[in-house]
Amino acid sequence: MFAVTILGNNSALPAFDRHPTAQIVTMDEHLFLVDCGEGTQSQMAKYKIRRSKISHIFISHLHGDHYFGLIGLLTSMGLLGRQQEIHLFAPPLLKDMIDMQLRVADTQLPFELLFHPLTEEGILIKENKFEVRCFKVQHRIECWGFKFNEVKPLRRINPDKAKEHEVPSSFFERLKSGEDYTTKENAIMKNEWVTEAGIPPKSYAYSADTIYDERIIDKVKDVSLLYHEATYLKDLEDRATKRFHCTTTQAATIAKKANVEKLLIGHFSSKYEKLEDFEKEAKEVFENTELALEGVTYRV
């Protein structure tokens, strides 16, 4: 399964039973935590997220609503006896902050915390079935977005066609990778004669906090699901710009211009108790928009 579970969808302040930003990206057996605002641990417990399954954490930037829950989560994992290492991808200064907090509390984690500073755009993780990339977004301080991609799937073998063209089963794994088969007589059996294309790969992009910036479009173009902040309704565009945030219609415009399949909007300002107008305004520009609601899992 490739999906996103929203743990927190509010901006700076917890309000109206909404929490600061945090979400879980699930890719088959892998769970990735993206941002870790205040209350993330409680939300994990509430929505039955297994902390032991999380081995990678991504922090977009060092505003508190995106990482104030991190030190609590890490120390709780230690208290629960975790041994498995954790990879933390974040702006460089976060390492010093974590080290200081652990030092003054005289705390030593029982697991290895592997810190990966975010310094340039590119691939952070590359596995056989997926990869994770980071890209810059424009906020008041250094800020990063993340893109989760399925790797191009293996081709599917048509056993009847393979038998017809006398391709031995010992060559099937190479067929899945797209290779042609050459017989002992040097006749070439084209891969497409005996295989079919796999299911097109899916992708998810998390754009983090950002001013309206069309440079993001190339970073998230054609993704299956885009999460884009929409802190304010469209009538507060000036305020959004001054605070390096976006409105509903601005987020929807990015989604439309990037030709994404679906848009999730979140990071709602605590000045709003009701959220219905957020979805309504965004849909006026990009119809396939949903609110990022806490506790809901959205399939990519």
Sequence and secondary structure as in RCSB ss.txt:
>XXXX:A:sequence
MFAVTILGNNSALPAFDRHPTAQIVTMDEHLFLVDCGEGTQSQMAKYKIRRSKISHIFISHLHGDHYFGLIGLLT
SMGLLGRQQEIHLFAPPLLKDMIDMQLRVADTQLPFELLFHPLTEEGILIKENKFEVRCFKVQHRIECWGFKFNE
VKPLRRINPDKAKEHEVPSSFFERLKSGEDYTTKENAIMKNEWVTEAGIPPKSYAYSADTIYDERIIDKVKDVSL
LYHEATYLKDLEDRATKRFHCTTTQAATIAKKANVEKLLIGHFSSKYEKLEDFEKEAKEVFENTELALEGVTYRV
>XXXX:A:secstr
 EEEEEEE B SS BTTB BSEEEEEETTEEEEEEE TTHHHHHHHTT  GGGEEEEE   SSGGGTTTHHHHHH
HHHHTT  S EEEEE THHHHHHHHHHHHTT   SS EEEEE  SSEEEEE SSEEEEEEEE  SS EEEEEEEE
     EE HHHHHHTT  GGGHHHHHTT  EE TT  EE HHHHEE      EEEE  S  S TTHHHHHTT SE
EEEE  B GGGHHHHHHTT  BHHHHHHHHHHTT SEEEEE B TT S  HHHHHHHHHH SSEEE  TT EEE 
